[in-house]
Amino acid sequence: MEFNLLAIIVAAISALVVGAVWYNPKVFGTAWMQAAEMTEDKMKGANMGKIFGLALLFAFFLAFALQILTIHQTGAISMVGGDVENALPSFHAFMDDYGTAFRTFKHGVLHGVIAGIFIALPILGTNALFERKSGKYILINAGYWIVTLGLMGGIICAWQ
C-alpha cells in the first residue's frame, strides 16, 4: 500500500473549504469573532498569505496522519516493519482476505469524527480553558475540526 498524495492534498484543501463555510459570517463567523474577541481591526493587520499557507501545511500534516487512523491496513503493514515483500505468508493471507476491508468514505468519516472528538476537542478545549475562552468558543472551533476531520478522513479512506 502506498500513500496517495493526491488524496492527501485534496483532503488538506478540504479543510480550507470547510473553514471558508464554517467561519463565514452567515454561519459561525460572527459568533466566532465575538467568542474569540476578534475585531475587524485585528483581522486587517494579518498576513493572510502566511496564515493560509501555514493552515494548508498543517492540514496536510493532519491528512497524512489521518491516513494511519482511517486505513486499518497500515497497522498490518507496520507489523511487518513495512517490508511487505519479505513478510511471512500469514501476512499475505491476511492482506488477501482483508486488504480492502473498511475502505469507504463512510468508514473514513467515522474515524475522522472520532479523531475530532477524542483528539481535537480535548486539545482545543484545554487551551481555551487556560485562555479563559467561553464554551461557545470551544464548541465552534471543535465543531469545525470534528466536521473537517470527518470529511478529510472520508476522502482519504475512500480514495486509497
CYANA upper distance limits for C-alpha pairs under 8 A (distance plus 0.5 A):
  1 MET  CA     74 THR  CA      8.28
  3 PHE  CA    160 GLN  CA      8.01
  4 ASN  CA      8 ILE  CA      6.94
  4 ASN  CA    159 TRP  CA      8.18
  4 ASN  CA    160 GLN  CA      6.55
  5 LEU  CA      9 ILE  CA      6.65
  6 LEU  CA     10 VAL  CA      6.61
  7 ALA  CA     11 ALA  CA      6.50
  7 ALA  CA    155 ILE  CA      7.07
  7 ALA  CA    156 ILE  CA      6.04
  7 ALA  CA    159 TRP  CA      6.60
  7 ALA  CA    160 GLN  CA      7.79
  8 ILE  CA     12 ALA  CA      6.59
  8 ILE  CA     60 PHE  CA      7.09
  8 ILE  CA     63 ALA  CA      5.90
  8 ILE  CA     64 PHE  CA      6.71
  8 ILE  CA    156 ILE  CA      6.95
  9 ILE  CA     13 ILE  CA      6.69
  9 ILE  CA     60 PHE  CA      7.02
  9 ILE  CA     63 ALA  CA      8.28
 10 VAL  CA     14 SER  CA      6.60
 10 VAL  CA    155 ILE  CA      8.21
 11 ALA  CA     15 ALA  CA      7.28
 11 ALA  CA     59 ALA  CA      8.37
 11 ALA  CA     60 PHE  CA      8.14
 11 ALA  CA     63 ALA  CA      6.60
 11 ALA  CA    151 LEU  CA      8.00
 11 ALA  CA    152 MET  CA      5.18
 11 ALA  CA    153 GLY  CA      8.21
 11 ALA  CA    155 ILE  CA      6.52
 11 ALA  CA    156 ILE  CA      7.20
 12 ALA  CA     16 LEU  CA      7.82
 12 ALA  CA     56 LEU  CA      6.78
 12 ALA  CA     57 LEU  CA      8.44
 12 ALA  CA     59 ALA  CA      5.19
 12 ALA  CA     60 PHE  CA      5.34
 12 ALA  CA     62 LEU  CA      8.08
 12 ALA  CA     63 ALA  CA      6.41
 12 ALA  CA    152 MET  CA      7.62
 13 ILE  CA     17 VAL  CA      6.98
 13 ILE  CA     56 LEU  CA      7.23
 13 ILE  CA     59 ALA  CA      7.98
 14 SER  CA     18 VAL  CA      6.53
 14 SER  CA    148 THR  CA      7.95
 14 SER  CA    151 LEU  CA      8.04
 14 SER  CA    152 MET  CA      7.34
 15 ALA  CA     19 GLY  CA      6.58
 15 ALA  CA     56 LEU  CA      8.33
 15 ALA  CA     59 ALA  CA      6.96
 15 ALA  CA    148 THR  CA      6.15
 15 ALA  CA    149 LEU  CA      8.39
 15 ALA  CA    152 MET  CA      7.83
 16 LEU  CA     20 ALA  CA      6.62
 16 LEU  CA     55 ALA  CA      8.18
 16 LEU  CA     56 LEU  CA      7.62
 17 VAL  CA     21 VAL  CA      7.06
 18 VAL  CA     22 TRP  CA      6.36
 18 VAL  CA    144 TYR  CA      8.19
 18 VAL  CA    148 THR  CA      6.94
 19 GLY  CA     23 TYR  CA      6.16
 19 GLY  CA     24 ASN  CA      8.40
 19 GLY  CA    144 TYR  CA      7.68
 20 ALA  CA     24 ASN  CA      6.44
 21 VAL  CA     27 VAL  CA      7.51
 22 TRP  CA     27 VAL  CA      6.34
 22 TRP  CA     28 PHE  CA      6.29
 22 TRP  CA     29 GLY  CA      7.38
 22 TRP  CA    144 TYR  CA      7.15
 23 TYR  CA     27 VAL  CA      6.89
 23 TYR  CA     28 PHE  CA      5.62
 23 TYR  CA     29 GLY  CA      4.46
 23 TYR  CA     30 THR  CA      8.26
 23 TYR  CA     32 TRP  CA      7.70
 24 ASN  CA     28 PHE  CA      6.67
 24 ASN  CA     29 GLY  CA      5.12
 24 ASN  CA     30 THR  CA      8.07
 25 PRO  CA     29 GLY  CA      4.48
 25 PRO  CA     30 THR  CA      5.29
 25 PRO  CA     31 ALA  CA      8.36
 26 LYS  CA     30 THR  CA      7.87
 28 PHE  CA     32 TRP  CA      6.33
 28 PHE  CA    140 ILE  CA      7.55
 29 GLY  CA     33 MET  CA      6.58
 30 THR  CA     34 GLN  CA      6.82
 31 ALA  CA     35 ALA  CA      6.61
 32 TRP  CA     36 ALA  CA      6.27
 32 TRP  CA    136 LYS  CA      8.46
 32 TRP  CA    137 TYR  CA      6.82
 32 TRP  CA    140 ILE  CA      7.15
 33 MET  CA     37 GLU  CA      6.30
 33 MET  CA     38 MET  CA      5.21
 33 MET  CA     39 THR  CA      7.23
 34 GLN  CA     38 MET  CA      6.78
 34 GLN  CA     39 THR  CA      8.49
 35 ALA  CA    133 LYS  CA      7.58
 35 ALA  CA    134 SER  CA      7.05
 35 ALA  CA    136 LYS  CA      7.05
 35 ALA  CA    137 TYR  CA      5.63
 36 ALA  CA    133 LYS  CA      7.66
 36 ALA  CA    137 TYR  CA      6.93
 38 MET  CA     42 LYS  CA      6.98
 38 MET  CA     43 MET  CA      7.85
 39 THR  CA     43 MET  CA      6.89
 40 GLU  CA     44 LYS  CA      6.71
 41 ASP  CA     45 GLY  CA      7.33
 42 LYS  CA     46 ALA  CA      7.59
 46 ALA  CA     51 ILE  CA      8.39
 47 ASN  CA     51 ILE  CA      6.80
 48 MET  CA     52 PHE  CA      6.42
 49 GLY  CA     53 GLY  CA      6.30
 50 LYS  CA     54 LEU  CA      6.49
 51 ILE  CA     55 ALA  CA      6.49
 52 PHE  CA     56 LEU  CA      6.53
 53 GLY  CA     57 LEU  CA      6.77
 54 LEU  CA     58 PHE  CA      6.56
 55 ALA  CA     59 ALA  CA      6.56
 56 LEU  CA     60 PHE  CA      6.60
 57 LEU  CA     61 PHE  CA      6.92
 58 PHE  CA     62 LEU  CA      6.81
 59 ALA  CA     63 ALA  CA      6.57
 60 PHE  CA     64 PHE  CA      6.65
 61 PHE  CA     65 ALA  CA      6.80
 62 LEU  CA     66 LEU  CA      6.49
 63 ALA  CA     67 GLN  CA      6.96
 63 ALA  CA    152 MET  CA      7.02
 63 ALA  CA    153 GLY  CA      8.01
 63 ALA  CA    156 ILE  CA      8.00
 64 PHE  CA     68 ILE  CA      7.94
 65 ALA  CA     69 LEU  CA      7.25
 66 LEU  CA     70 THR  CA      6.34
 66 LEU  CA    112 GLY  CA      7.70
 66 LEU  CA    152 MET  CA      8.16
 66 LEU  CA    153 GLY  CA      6.55
 66 LEU  CA    156 ILE  CA      8.02
 67 GLN  CA     71 ILE  CA      6.31
 67 GLN  CA    153 GLY  CA      7.80
 67 GLN  CA    156 ILE  CA      6.71
 67 GLN  CA    157 CYS  CA      7.47
 68 ILE  CA     72 HIS  CA      7.76
 68 ILE  CA     74 THR  CA      6.50
 68 ILE  CA     75 GLY  CA      8.01
 69 LEU  CA    111 HIS  CA      7.28
 69 LEU  CA    112 GLY  CA      8.41
 70 THR  CA    107 HIS  CA      7.93
 70 THR  CA    108 GLY  CA      5.77
 70 THR  CA    111 HIS  CA      6.14
 70 THR  CA    112 GLY  CA      7.68
 70 THR  CA    153 GLY  CA      6.69
 70 THR  CA    156 ILE  CA      8.07
 70 THR  CA    157 CYS  CA      6.35
 71 ILE  CA    102 PHE  CA      8.11
 71 ILE  CA    103 ARG  CA      7.32
 71 ILE  CA    108 GLY  CA      8.18
 71 ILE  CA    157 CYS  CA      6.45
 72 HIS  CA     76 ALA  CA      7.72
 72 HIS  CA    102 PHE  CA      8.19
 73 GLN  CA     77 ILE  CA      6.80
 73 GLN  CA     95 MET  CA      8.28
 73 GLN  CA     98 TYR  CA      8.45
 73 GLN  CA     99 GLY  CA      6.93
 73 GLN  CA    100 THR  CA      8.45
 74 THR  CA     78 SER  CA      6.59
 75 GLY  CA     79 MET  CA      6.83
 76 ALA  CA     80 VAL  CA      7.54
 76 ALA  CA     91 PHE  CA      8.20
 77 ILE  CA     81 GLY  CA      7.09
 77 ILE  CA     82 GLY  CA      5.71
 77 ILE  CA     83 ASP  CA      8.08
 77 ILE  CA     84 VAL  CA      7.32
 78 SER  CA     82 GLY  CA      5.79
 80 VAL  CA     84 VAL  CA      7.15
 80 VAL  CA     87 ALA  CA      6.55
 80 VAL  CA     91 PHE  CA      8.50
 83 ASP  CA     87 ALA  CA      6.80
 87 ALA  CA     91 PHE  CA      6.69
 87 ALA  CA     92 HIS  CA      7.83
 88 LEU  CA     92 HIS  CA      7.53
 89 PRO  CA     93 ALA  CA      6.67
 90 SER  CA     94 PHE  CA      6.58
 91 PHE  CA     95 MET  CA      6.68
 92 HIS  CA     96 ASP  CA      6.49
 93 ALA  CA     97 ASP  CA      6.77
 94 PHE  CA     98 TYR  CA      6.41
 94 PHE  CA     99 GLY  CA      7.80
 95 MET  CA     99 GLY  CA      4.76
102 PHE  CA    107 HIS  CA      6.68
103 ARG  CA    107 HIS  CA      7.25
103 ARG  CA    108 GLY  CA      7.90
103 ARG  CA    157 CYS  CA      5.90
103 ARG  CA    158 ALA  CA      5.96
103 ARG  CA    160 GLN  CA      8.08
104 THR  CA    108 GLY  CA      6.82
104 THR  CA    154 GLY  CA      7.59
104 THR  CA    157 CYS  CA      6.33
104 THR  CA    158 ALA  CA      4.94
105 PHE  CA    109 VAL  CA      6.66
105 PHE  CA    153 GLY  CA      8.05
105 PHE  CA    154 GLY  CA      4.59
105 PHE  CA    155 ILE  CA      6.66
105 PHE  CA    156 ILE  CA      8.30
105 PHE  CA    157 CYS  CA      6.40
105 PHE  CA    158 ALA  CA      5.04
106 LYS  CA    110 LEU  CA      6.81
106 LYS  CA    154 GLY  CA      6.59
107 HIS  CA    111 HIS  CA      6.99
107 HIS  CA    154 GLY  CA      7.27
107 HIS  CA    157 CYS  CA      7.72
108 GLY  CA    112 GLY  CA      6.54
108 GLY  CA    150 GLY  CA      7.42
108 GLY  CA    151 LEU  CA      8.37
108 GLY  CA    152 MET  CA      8.32
108 GLY  CA    153 GLY  CA      4.86
108 GLY  CA    154 GLY  CA      4.42
108 GLY  CA    155 ILE  CA      7.65
108 GLY  CA    156 ILE  CA      7.44
108 GLY  CA    157 CYS  CA      5.41
108 GLY  CA    158 ALA  CA      7.49
109 VAL  CA    113 VAL  CA      6.50
109 VAL  CA    149 LEU  CA      8.00
109 VAL  CA    150 GLY  CA      4.64
109 VAL  CA    151 LEU  CA      6.30
109 VAL  CA    152 MET  CA      7.89
109 VAL  CA    153 GLY  CA      5.63
109 VAL  CA    154 GLY  CA      4.89
110 LEU  CA    114 ILE  CA      6.70
110 LEU  CA    150 GLY  CA      7.01
110 LEU  CA    153 GLY  CA      8.25
110 LEU  CA    154 GLY  CA      8.34
111 HIS  CA    115 ALA  CA      6.62
111 HIS  CA    150 GLY  CA      7.44
111 HIS  CA    153 GLY  CA      7.06
112 GLY  CA    116 GLY  CA      6.67
112 GLY  CA    146 ILE  CA      7.66
112 GLY  CA    148 THR  CA      8.43
112 GLY  CA    149 LEU  CA      5.07
112 GLY  CA    150 GLY  CA      4.41
112 GLY  CA    151 LEU  CA      7.57
112 GLY  CA    152 MET  CA      7.36
112 GLY  CA    153 GLY  CA      5.21
112 GLY  CA    154 GLY  CA      7.76
113 VAL  CA    117 ILE  CA      6.68
113 VAL  CA    146 ILE  CA      5.63
113 VAL  CA    147 VAL  CA      7.21
113 VAL  CA    149 LEU  CA      6.53
113 VAL  CA    150 GLY  CA      5.08
114 ILE  CA    118 PHE  CA      6.42
114 ILE  CA    119 ILE  CA      8.39
114 ILE  CA    146 ILE  CA      8.29
115 ALA  CA    119 ILE  CA      5.68
115 ALA  CA    120 ALA  CA      7.17
115 ALA  CA    146 ILE  CA      7.94
115 ALA  CA    149 LEU  CA      7.55
116 GLY  CA    120 ALA  CA      5.25
116 GLY  CA    121 LEU  CA      6.61
116 GLY  CA    142 ALA  CA      7.76
116 GLY  CA    145 TRP  CA      6.23
116 GLY  CA    146 ILE  CA      4.64
116 GLY  CA    147 VAL  CA      8.15
116 GLY  CA    149 LEU  CA      6.52
116 GLY  CA    150 GLY  CA      7.96
117 ILE  CA    121 LEU  CA      5.73
117 ILE  CA    122 PRO  CA      7.98
117 ILE  CA    142 ALA  CA      8.25
117 ILE  CA    146 ILE  CA      6.74
118 PHE  CA    122 PRO  CA      6.95
119 ILE  CA    123 ILE  CA      6.90
120 ALA  CA    124 LEU  CA      6.49
120 ALA  CA    142 ALA  CA      7.05
120 ALA  CA    145 TRP  CA      7.10
120 ALA  CA    146 ILE  CA      7.95
121 LEU  CA    125 GLY  CA      6.15
121 LEU  CA    138 ILE  CA      8.26
121 LEU  CA    142 ALA  CA      5.65
121 LEU  CA    145 TRP  CA      8.38
121 LEU  CA    146 ILE  CA      8.42
122 PRO  CA    126 THR  CA      6.40
123 ILE  CA    127 ASN  CA      6.83
124 LEU  CA    128 ALA  CA      6.50
124 LEU  CA    138 ILE  CA      7.20
124 LEU  CA    141 ASN  CA      8.04
124 LEU  CA    142 ALA  CA      7.21
125 GLY  CA    129 LEU  CA      6.58
125 GLY  CA    138 ILE  CA      6.19
125 GLY  CA    142 ALA  CA      8.31
126 THR  CA    130 PHE  CA      7.01
127 ASN  CA    131 GLU  CA      6.63
128 ALA  CA    132 ARG  CA      6.50
128 ALA  CA    133 LYS  CA      5.50
128 ALA  CA    134 SER  CA      7.91
128 ALA  CA    137 TYR  CA      8.16
128 ALA  CA    138 ILE  CA      7.06
129 LEU  CA    133 LYS  CA      6.41
129 LEU  CA    134 SER  CA      8.20
133 LYS  CA    137 TYR  CA      6.73
133 LYS  CA    138 ILE  CA      7.94
134 SER  CA    138 ILE  CA      7.08
135 GLY  CA    139 LEU  CA      6.62
136 LYS  CA    140 ILE  CA      6.57
137 TYR  CA    141 ASN  CA      6.73
138 ILE  CA    142 ALA  CA      6.26
139 LEU  CA    143 GLY  CA      6.04
140 ILE  CA    144 TYR  CA      6.77
141 ASN  CA    145 TRP  CA      6.97
142 ALA  CA    146 ILE  CA      6.56
143 GLY  CA    147 VAL  CA      6.69
144 TYR  CA    148 THR  CA      6.42
145 TRP  CA    149 LEU  CA      6.19
146 ILE  CA    150 GLY  CA      6.55
147 VAL  CA    151 LEU  CA      6.76
148 THR  CA    152 MET  CA      6.54
149 LEU  CA    153 GLY  CA      6.31
150 GLY  CA    154 GLY  CA      6.64
151 LEU  CA    155 ILE  CA      6.74
152 MET  CA    156 ILE  CA      6.68
153 GLY  CA    157 CYS  CA      6.43
154 GLY  CA    158 ALA  CA      6.46
155 ILE  CA    159 TRP  CA      6.40
156 ILE  CA    160 GLN  CA      6.70
